[in-house]
Amino acid sequence: MSTLKITKKHHRHLNNPFPSTPTSLPFIQGNLFINSQTLPPNQNSPLGKDFQLLWSTQNGGYLSISHLSHPSKSLWSTIPGQAFISAAMAETEVEESRGSFAIKDRDVHLVCDHQSIENIILINQFDDFQLDYLDLDHLKTNSKFADSPVLIITGHIFSKRTKKWLQSSSIYRSASARYWVLFDQKENNQIGFKVKIGQPKFQLHHHPKASPSTSLGRYRRLRRKLRRQRKWKLGWCWFLTRTKGLSINSSSEEELGESNVVETALEFNRVCLTYASERNERFFGFGEQFSHMDFKGKRVPIFVQEQGIGRGDQPITFAANLVSYRAGGDWSTTYAPSPFYMTSKMRSLYLEGYNYSVFDLTQHDRVQLQIHGNAMQGRILHGNSPLEIIEHFTEAIGRPPELPEWLISGAVVGMQGGTETVRRVWDKLRTYKVPISAFWLQDWVGQRETFIGSQLWWNWEVDVTRYPGWQQLVKDLSKHHIKVMTYCNPCLALMDEKPNKRRNLFEEAKELDILVKDDRGEPYMVPNTAFDVGMLDLTHPFTANWFKQILQEMVDDGVRGWMADFGEGLPVDAVLYSGEDPIAAHNRYPELWAQINREFVEEWKSHCTGKEREDPQEDLVFFMRAGFRDSPKWGMLFWEGDQMVSWQANDGIKSSVVALLSSGLSGYAFNHSDIGGYCTMNLPFVRYCRTEELLLRWMELNAFTIVFRTHEGNKPWCNSQFYSNDKTLSHFARFAKVYKAWKFYRVELVKEAARKGSPVCRHLFLHYPNDERVQSSSYEQFLVGSEILVVPVLHKGKKNVKVHFPVGETCSWQHIWTGKTYQKQGCQAWVEAPLGYPAVFVKVGSIVGETFLRNLKNFDIL
């Protein structure tokens, strides 16, 4: 039983500036009951070839999984005497407004919080064992470990709580359901798990003094009420069954008089998995997160959406929420979440599938995974170090390809204005001897003014009025080994008001019937910022080839890269060609969007001949902001979306570092931010404009990320720009050269990322996991690879920084500007960092460090 209520808030212009936290299912806790007749007191069972599962009845019973290489270290364990499987029936409400979503658990109708274990079954051969719920044939045909032991745990979950619609002096009820848990080895370092909950059975009890007919009448009214509930299917299709209605059977129960067992075809739509954690265990990952590195003590929702404007920083969040419902976001909103974590105790787990999920880490001694659906599927990872865990994780989900060398050789100049403006700025940059990789010209499609600022015409063809001589401009830049990059996204705007269009892509897509539909079968017009758009249905078989033809025309003009923007806004009531549940499809959409772009890149390369095929300078690249768990497999490069042009922690320069490092821990090896941020607000009482100091410090920061790319922001005239004056141009030139000085190492790190999934920019935890200060650090400092330590200035007006030299490093650290060395492990020191001289250190005796310093001298930086 599940009803879904969707509330649209797109056009509300005056809203609560302090929206409440969405209500959610409380942490479910119950007891574990053991069937002593069918379970041994202790059992140590093999799991595949490399793992084992320990079952013990001690303290009420618990399970523990370990790797055979470290049998005493538990990778995953339940809490003695406590239920680890539970389920609930609840109603869902989704509030949606322009790419922002709030998912709420409303009425909780049933919670089965207690659990019994009745059998622990070790299966070595599937041939004589049938269990359709867990799809054993799938294991036989798809697993490399099909001939290895598989473990299945069965039993019941149950509850004896009375709900308000059953409360009576003469009637009360209990409920139960069968469950199955399967563990099987997926890789040498990964255990898969599946949880399936059966259909609930209600048992109505009425005391002997009560009238049976009265009790039965009450229950018939209940049955009619349940039948009126609208069902909404969630979960993987192989878990789902058709509903068959309700039936009532009579039976007797000791001491309770008559009882009625009601078997329903209704399904649980919340499944919970609860297991042990340690009080001092820190949790990292969860995709690209902007506010926190460690999530112990928090409830982490996993749902793709706009990151928000302000995300709790004031007064901007207040203003954003006031004018657009929940537009401010909060600490948890992100474009690219991932249902994955690793901990300071070297434990790691991730969920498969795309259903909405919540990782509840609010309890000091346990974790609870809550998923919307009637089943849960995921993997438990083994690794001896954080980098090893990332390697094992990305082995399963996929890794990015190597980036084209041209992209990481110099600055990517993001600007707008048309052909003559680009040529004028290019001339100025040559005067300052700025190494340039590419011009990224997002306004190649033309531009219009809205209340948001300068926005693009979402019709993916060159605007020859804004860029006359487009092909010649591309050729002239190419002669100097400078590429042109552009912009697109999976949405199409109405083109009725654009005067110089050659094609109307919205009308073409509508005619081909490849747009997402509403419940009336019409193209779903999705409100997005200042205008409505149609969104491509990426599940339609015609969509990919149609959009690849658009990319082909762009590349035929000489374009070699593009921003593949958006992907986070699929409406949760959309109707898709595939017929799949739009809530689960919502999280999958950005992966499909990346897949189309990546397929085009690979297909284009395979069809190239001659110079284009052999020359790596002709390779294509795209970058995107929206993602989910498997996005590193399809996306080539990511950027962090729309930070505020501010110094603030939740949405500004500090949050860009948190996003960089958290995404790196989650498999996103290549990520970066807009130099200077993007979101500008210029209202009478709320003014956020990019200052020169912020711009210069952001240049210093991004000179040590994978890509050094500028952005003018949504209101360019309000912001300090790299071309604003001699000081900004000189600083830009200086740090473009600093960026170029470690290109040799960047190329090496790119190869490592493609091979192992290791991020280019790394939280110190990846190399110094036992240092407690490192574990508690956030945006303060980071590593480039393993050899360069960067401590950026992220506070307005500051000219020094506090540096922590980690425990576990045997080499001394050398300050690149003064040559001073720091030898003591675990020490902290204040280091001067005036503008132009950020605190950067290299390892003494490191070939990487020595080469970097030599290159800086060759560029006249040192």
N, C-alpha and C positions, 0 to 999 in steps of 0.2 A: 504494500500500500504506500503510494507516494504521490503527493500532489506537488506540482511545480507552479509557483506563482512568479510571474515576471512583471516587474514594475518599471516602466520607462520614465526616466527623469530628464530626457534630453533638452526639453524646452522650458524647464523651470528656471526663471531668471532671478529669483530671490530665494535663497536656501539657508538652511541652518549652517552657519560657519563652523560649528563644532559637532559634526555628525557622530552619532554613537558608534561604538565598536559593534560590528555585526554579531548577533547572537549565534552561539554555536553549541554543539553537543558538549555537555560537560564531560570531564574525565570520568570514564566508566571503570569502576572497581568492583570485583566480585570474588567469590571463593572458588577454589578448585577442589573437586571431589574425585576420588580415585575408586575404580572398581578393582578391589583387591583380588577378586576371583579370576580376573582375566589379565592382570598386569603383574609382572614380576617386581620384587622390591627394588632391584637395581638392574640396569641393563645398559651395556655399552655396545652400540650398533654402528657398523660402518655406513657412511654416507658416500656413495660413489667410491672412488679409489683413493681420495686424498683427505677426506673428512671423517669425523665420527660424531655420533650423538650419544650423550650420556642421559639416561633416565634414572632418577633416584626418587624414592618415596620419602626421603628425609625432610622433615619440617613441612610436611603436607604435600610434597611432590614438586619436582621441577625438571626442566629440560636444559641441556647445555650443548652447544655445537662448538667444536674446535677443529683446527687443522692438524693433521698428523705430524707436521713438522714442529708444532708447538702444542702438544696435547693438553698441557696444563693451562693454556691461555684460552679463555672463553671468548669466542667471537660474537655469540648471541646466546642469551639464557633467559629463562623465565624466572619469575619471582616465586620462591617456595610458598605453596599453599594458596597462591593467587591465580585467578583465571587469566589466561593469556588470549583467549578468543572470546569476543562478545559482539553483539549486534543490536541494532535498533531499527525501528520504523519511525521516520520523521518526515515532516513536510519541509520543502525547500522554497525559499523565496530569493529571487535574484533581482537586485536593483541595478539598473544599467543606465549609464549616461556617458555618451561620447567616448567609448573605449575604457571607461572605468566601471568596475563591477563590485558589488557587495553581495556575498553569498551568505544567506542566513538559514540556520536551522530554526524552524518555527515550532509547530506542535510536535512534541515527541510522544507518539502513541504507545510505543512499546520498547522496553529495554530488556534484553536477556543478558544479564551481567554475571551469572554464575556458570560454571563449566564443569563437566565431568569428562574424564578420560576413560574410555572403555577398552580401547585396543591400540597397541603400537605394533604395526605390521611391517616387517621387513620383506620386501619383494625382490627376489633375484631373477625370476622369470615372469614375464607378463602374460605368457600364452594362456595360462589357466586362471588368470585373475582379471575379473571384469569390474571396472568402476568408472562408468561413463562420465560421472561428474568431473573426474580429474583427467580425462583425456589421455590415458596411458598409451594409446596408439600414437599420439603426437610425440610422446617421449621416445618411443621405439624408433620412429622414423627420422627424428630431427636432432636428437642429442648425440654428441660424440661419446657419451658415457651410457649408451642405451643398455649395455650389458652389465652395468654397475648396479649395486643395490640401491633401491629407492625406499624411503621410509614414509609410511602413511599413519597418521594419528586420527582416530575417530572417537566420537563421543557426542554429547549433547550440550547445548547451552540452554539455560532456562532462567525464568524469573517468576517470582510470586508476588510482585507488586500489584496493587490495585489501582487502576486508572479511574479518573473521575466519571467516565461514561459507563463504568461497571459498578460503581460504588452502590451498595445496598446493604441493608441489614440482613438480607437473606441470601445474597449471592456474591461470590468473589471468584477470581480466576487465577490460574497459573498458565504459563506459556513455555513452550520448549521448541527446539529445532535441532536437527541433526547437523553436524559439521564434519568436514574433512580437511585435514592439513597434510600437504605433501612436501617432502624435501627431496631434491635430487641434484646431483652435481651437474653444473653447466660447463665449467672450465676448471683447469687445475687449481684455480684460486677463487672459485665462485660456487656457491650453493644457491640453487633456485628454491623458492617456496611458493606454494599456492594455498589459499584459504578459500573454501567454498562453504556457504551457509545454505542449508535446505529450507524448505518452506515451513513456516511456523505452524504449530498446532496449539490451539487454545483449549484449556480444560476448565469448564465452568463447574463450580461446586456450589450446591445449595444445601443448607442444613435440613435435617428431617422435618423440622416444624414448618419449613417454608413450603409453599404450594408449588409443585413441579410445573404446573401449567403456567403459573405466573413467571417463574424463572425462565421457562422456555419462551414465553412471550417477550420477555426482556431481551433474550438472546436473538430472537428473530428480528427485533428492531435493530439490534447491533449489526446483524448480518446485512440488513438493508442499507444501513449507514455505510458499512464498508464497501458495499457494491457501488455506492454512489461516488466513491472516491475515484478520481481520475488517475490512471496509472501512467507512470513515466519510466521508461526502461533505461537503466544505467548499467554499465559494466561490459565485459567482453561478450561478443555474440555467442561464443561457444558455451557460455555459462547460463544463457537465458532459456527459459521454457515458456510456452504459451499458458495463459491463465485458463482455468477450467471451471471456475465458479466455486461454490461453497457446499459443504455437506456436513451434516450433524449426525453423530453416532452416539448411542447411549452406552454407558458402562457403569460399574460400581467402584467405589473408592472406600477404603477403610476409614472409619471414624468420621467421614465427611458426608455421609448420606449419598444421595444421587449426584452424579456429575455428568456433564455433557462434554465430549471431545469434539472440538470444531476444527476440522482440517480445512485450511484456506489455500487458495492458489496465489494469495498475496505473497510478496517477497520482502525480505529485509532490504533496506536501501542504505544502511550504514553498517560497515564492518570495521571492527577494531582489532588491532593486534598490539598487545601490551607485553613489554619485556624489560629486563633490568638495565639500569644505568648506575653510574657511581656519582656521588655528590659533587666531586671535583672534576667530572668529565666534561670537557668542552666540545661543542658541536659546531663544525664548520661546513660550509658548502651551501646547498639549497639554491644553486644557480647564481645568477647575478643579483646580489643584494647590495643595497646602497647605504644602509644605516648601521648594520652590525656585522661583525665577523663571527662572534660566538653567540649561539642561539639558546644556550641552556637557560631555562626559566621562561621561554616564550612559546607561543603557539604559532607555528609557521604555516600559513596557507600556501598552497601551490596552485596558482592560477595565473595565466598570462593576461596582462592588462597594461594600460598606461601606468607609468611610474608615479604620476601625479606632479603637481606644481607646488613645491614647498615640502611636502611629505612630513609636515609637523613643524618645520621652521616657520617662525612668525616674523612679520605679519602676513607673509605671502600666502600661507596656507589658508588663513582666515579669508583673505580676499578671493582666492581661487574657489573655495567652497561656497562663498556667498553668491558668486555670479554663475557658477555651474556646479551641479550636484556632485559632491565628493570629488571634484576635480583636483583638490589639494593632495589626495592620496594619503598614505600613512607610511610607517616604517616598513611595512611588509609588501607594499605594492611594487611590482617590477615587471619589466618587459619580458624577462627571460628567467623564470624560475626553473628549478629542477628538483624532482623528488629524490634527492641524493644527499648524503652527508658522509663525512668521516669525523672521527673524534680524536681527542688527545690521547685516548687509550688504544689507538690503532684499530678501532672498530669501524665498519662501514656497511651501509645498506642503501639500496635504492628500490623504488617501485617501478614496475613496468605498467604499460597501459597509459591512458590519458585522462582518466576520471579525476574529478576534483578531489584533493586530499588535504589533510591537515596533519602536521607532525606536532604533537603536543608534548613539549619538553618542560612543562611547568612543574612537574614533580621531581624532587631531588634524587629519587632512587629508581625511577622508571620512565619509560618512553611509551607513548601510545600513538600508533598510526591509525587515523580515521580516514576511511575512503567512502565516497558516495557510490554505492553499488552493492551488489550482493556477493562480491568476491574480491579477493586481493591477490596480487601476484608481484613478486619481486625477487631480489637477489641479495645475498649476504656475501661480502667480499673479505678476502684474507690478504693482508699485506704487512710487511715488516716495517715499512716507513710510509710517510705521506706520499712521497713520489711514486712508490711502488703501488700504493692503492690507486692513485690517478692512472698509472699505466694499466692496471688491471681493469679499472672502470672503463677507460676509453677503448680498451681492447674489445669490450662488449658493445658499447654504444657507437663507436666510430671516432675517427680523428680527422682533422682537416688536412688538405694537401699542402705542400710547400707553396708559400706565397711567391708570386713573380718577383724576381730580384729588382726589377725597375721600381716597384712600388716602395721598397724599403731602402732606396738609395738616396733619397732626399726629401724635401718638404712636399706635401700635397697641399697646394694652395687652393683653399676653398673660398670662392668669391662669386659675385654676381654683377650684373650690370650691362652685359652685351659685349659685342666684339671689340669695339673701340676701348671700352673700359679695361677689358682683359689685356689688350695690347699695351695700354698705357702702364698698367701695373707691372706687366712683364718687363717692360723697359726699366722701370724703377728697381725691380728685383735684380736685374742684371747689373745695374750700377753698384748694388750692395753685394754682389757676388754670392747670391743665395743659391745653394744647390737645390734644384727643383726636380722632383719626380713627375709631378702631374699638376694640371689645373683641374680642380673639381668644380664643375659649373652646373649647379643644381637647377638654375633658372633657364636652362637650355630650351625648356618647353614654353617659356613665357611666364609672365608674372602679373598678378593682380593684387590690389590692396583690399584687405578686409579688416574687421575690427581686431583681429589677431595680430595683424601686421602684414608684411609682404608674404604672399602665398603663391604657390605655383598653380598653373593650369594642369590638371591631372589628365593629360592627353598626350601619350608618350611619343611625340614627334618634335623635331626642332622647330622653334619659332623663328622664322627667317626674318621677321621684322626686328626682333630683339638681337638676333645673331645673323646679320647679313654676312655672306661669305663664310658660312660655317665650315664647309669642307676645306677651304683655303686656310682658315685659322688652325684647323686640326693638322693640316699638312705642315704649316710653318712651325708649329710647336714640335712636331715629330722630327723635323730636321735637326732640332737641338736636343733630341732624345727626351722630350717632355711629352707625356701622354695627356689625353683628355679623358676625364671621367664625368659621368652624368648622373641622372637620378630617375628612379621609377618606383612604383609600388603596386600592389595588387588591386587597387581601387581606380575607378574611372568617374570623372565628373561630367556633368551635363555641359555641353559645349555650345549651347544656343547663343550665348553672349560673346563668344570669342570670334573676332572678325576674320582672322587670317588662317583658320585651320584648313588643313588639306584633307585630314581624315577625322571622323568622329568615332573614336574607339568605343565610347559608351554605346552608341547605336549599333555598331558592328557586333559587340558582345551580346547585346540584347537580341539582335536578330539571330545569332547563333545559339541563343538560349543557354549561355554559359555564365550567367550572373546568379548569385545567391538569391533565393526567392523568399518571399514572406508567406504567411499562411493562406493567402488568397491566390498564390501562384504567380504573383507579379514580382518584378525585380525589387529586391529589398533595398530601399534607399536609406543608407546608414548615415546618421548625422555625424559629421567629423569636423571638429573645430568650427569654422564659419560657414560650411556648406555641406550638402548631402551628396553622397557618392554611391555608386553601385560597386559591389565587391565581387571579384571573380570567384566562381565556384571551382575550387581547385580539385574537387573530387570528380568533376565532369571529365570524361575522356577526351573531349575536344580542347579543353582549356590550355593544357600545357603546350601543344603544338602551335596554337594561335598566338600565345604570348611569346614563344620562342621566335616566331617570325618577326615580332616587334623588336626583340633584342637583336635579331639578325640585321635588320635595317639600320639600327643604331651602330652596330659594329662595322657594317659595310662603309659607314662614313669615317671610319678610323678610330672610333671610340674604343678604349681598351679597359674601361672599368666603370662601375656604377654603384650607387647606393640603392639597395633593394629595401626600401623603407617599409614601415608598418608591418602588419601581420598579426597584431595583437587584438583586433577589434571585432572578430566574428560574433555577430549577435547570438545569444543563447537560445533564441526562438527561431533561428533561421531554418529554412528548409533546403537541404542539400540533395544533389543528384544521387549520392550514395545511399540516402535514407538514414544515415547514421545519426546517433544522438548528438545534437549540436553542442551540448555542454562538453562532452568528451572531445568532439571535433574541434572545439575552440582551442584547446591546448595543442592539438595536432596541426592546426592550420599553419603556424609559422614554420614548422618543419616541412610541410608540403611546399610552402612558398620558397624556402631555401632549396629544396630538391629541384624545383623547376629551373631555377637560376643555375644551379650546379650542373644539372644535366646539359643545359645549353653550353656552358663553358667546356665541358668534356666533349660534347658532340662537335662543337666548332673546331676544337683542336684536332680531333680525329679526321675532320674533313679538309683541313688546311693542306696546302701543297707548297713546295718550294721554300722560300725564305720564311714565310709565316709559320710553317711547321717546325723549322729548325731553330728559329731565332727565339730565345726566351724573352727577348724584349717585346715580343708580340703577344705574350700570354695575357689572358683575360683574368679579371678579378672582380668580385662584388663584395660589398659589406652590408651588414644588416643589424638591426637592433632587437627584434623580437625572436624568441627562441624557446625551446623546451629541452627536455633531457637529451634527445638524440640530435639536436641541432649541430653540435660539433662535427658530426659525420657529413652534413650537407653544406653548412655554411663555410665560407673560406676565411672570412674576417668579420669581426663584430665591432660595433661601437656602442657606447653606453646610452645613447638617446639624448634626451633634452634636459641637461642640467641647467639650473639657474645660474645666472652670471653673478655669483655671490661667493662669499667665504663660508657659508653656513654648512652645518654638518650633515643634514639629511638630504639636501638637494643643492649642491654647490661643489666647489673644488675638492672639499674633503670627501664627499660622497663618491666622487669620481675615482678616488684611490680605493675606497672600500669595494666598489663595483669591480674594479680591475682585479683586485686580489681574490675576492670571493668567487668570481667567475672562473678565475684560473684554477682554484681548488675544485671546480665542478666540471672540468674538461674543456672550458673555453680557452684554448691556448693563446689565441690571438684576439686581443681586445684593446680598445683605446677610447678616448673621449675627444670631443670638440675642444680645441684650444680656446680657452676663454669662456666656455659654456655657451648656451643657446638661448634660454628663455629670458626675455627682457620684458619688464613691465614699467610703463611710464604713465602712471595715474597721479592725480593730484595728491593723494594721501599715501600711496604705495608706489615707491619708485625703486626699481632695480635696473640699473644700467651698468654695463661693464666698465670698470675703471681701468686706467692704464696700469696701475700696480697689479691688479688681478690678472690682466692679460699677460704681463711680463712673467709673473710667477707661474702661470699655467704653461707658458712656453717652456720654462725651465723644467717643469714636471714632465711634460709630454715629450721632451727630447730624450727621455729614457723609457718610452713605450714603443710598441711595435711599429706604429705609424705616427708621423708628425704632421697632423692635418689641422688646418684652421677652419673656422666657420664664422661668418659675419653675425649670426644670430637672427632672430625673427624680426628685430627692429634695428637694422644695421646703423641707421643714423644716430641712434642713442648710444652706441657702443664704441669704445676705443677699439681700433682695428690695427692689424699689423702694419698697414700702410698709412696710418694716421699722421705720423711725423718721423723725423730723423731718429728719435730715441726708439720708437717701436720698430722701425725698419732695421736699425742696427742690432737691436736685441734679437729680432727674428732671425737675422742673418747669422748672428753668433751661435744661436742654439740649433739652427739647422746644420751648422758645421759640427757642433758637439754631437748631434744625432748621427751625422755622417761618419764621425770619428770612430764609432763602435759598430759600424756596418759589418765589418768582418766577423764580429761575434754574433751579431743579429742573424746573419746567414746561417751560422752554426746552430743557433738556438731554434731557428725555423725548421731546420732538418730534424733536430731532436724532437720538436713538437709533433711533426708529422709521423715520426717513428714511435714515440712513446706517449704523446699527449701532454708532455710537460709544458706548463705555461712559460712564456718569455718573461713576464713580470711575476714575481713570486712573493707571497707572504713568507716571512722568515720561518714560520712553522714548518715549511716544506723541508728545510735543511737543518733546523734546530728545534726539533719537536719536544725536547725535554726541558727547554728553557721556559720557566713559568712567566717571565716578563714577555717573552715572545708570544706565548699562548694568549695573553691578555691584551696584546697590542692590536691596533686597528689600522688607521690610515697614516700613522706617524712615520713609518719607513718601510721600504721594500727592497727586494733584491732584483737585479737584472741577471737572469741565469743564476749562477752561484758565485760569480766573481765580482760583481759591482753592487755596492750598497748605496742606496739613494735615500736621503732624508730631506724631503721637500719642505719649503716654507709654505704653510697653508693657513696662516693667520695674518690678517691685515696689519701692516705696520711693523711686523717682526723682522729682525735682522740677525737672529740667531736661532738655533734649534738644539734640542736635547737629543743626543744620539745614544742608543743602547748598542753596545758591542756584544754579540750573543755568546752565551755559554755553549761550548762544544766546537768552537772554531780554534784550531791550533795555529793558524796564520795570524799575523798582525794586519791591521787595516791602515792604509795610507790615504791621507786626505789629498785629493788630486791637486788642489790649489796651492797648498803650503808645503806639502811633502811630509807633514807631521804624521808620525805613526802612533797607533794605539794598540797596545799589546795585551792588556789584561782582559781576560774573559769575564763577561757579566758586568763590566763597568759601564758607567754612564758619564757623558761629558757634554758640556755646552760648547757648541762650535759656531763660530761666526759665519753668517750666510747673507751678506749684502746682495743687493740686486746684481745679477750677472754671475754670482758665485755660489750656487746652491751647494749644500753639504753632500758631497759625493766621495766615496771611498772605494779603493780597489785593494785586493789582497796583495801583500808584499810578496814579491817573488813570482807572482802569477804572470804567465805569458800573456793572458788577456789584458791584465792591468798594464803591463809594460807596453804592449802594442797600442792600447787606448791612449796612454799618456804620450807616446811618440806621435800618434796621429794628431792629437790636440796641438802639439808643438808645430807640426807641419802646417796646420791651419792657422797658426799665429793666435791660438786661443790661450796657450800657456806661454 
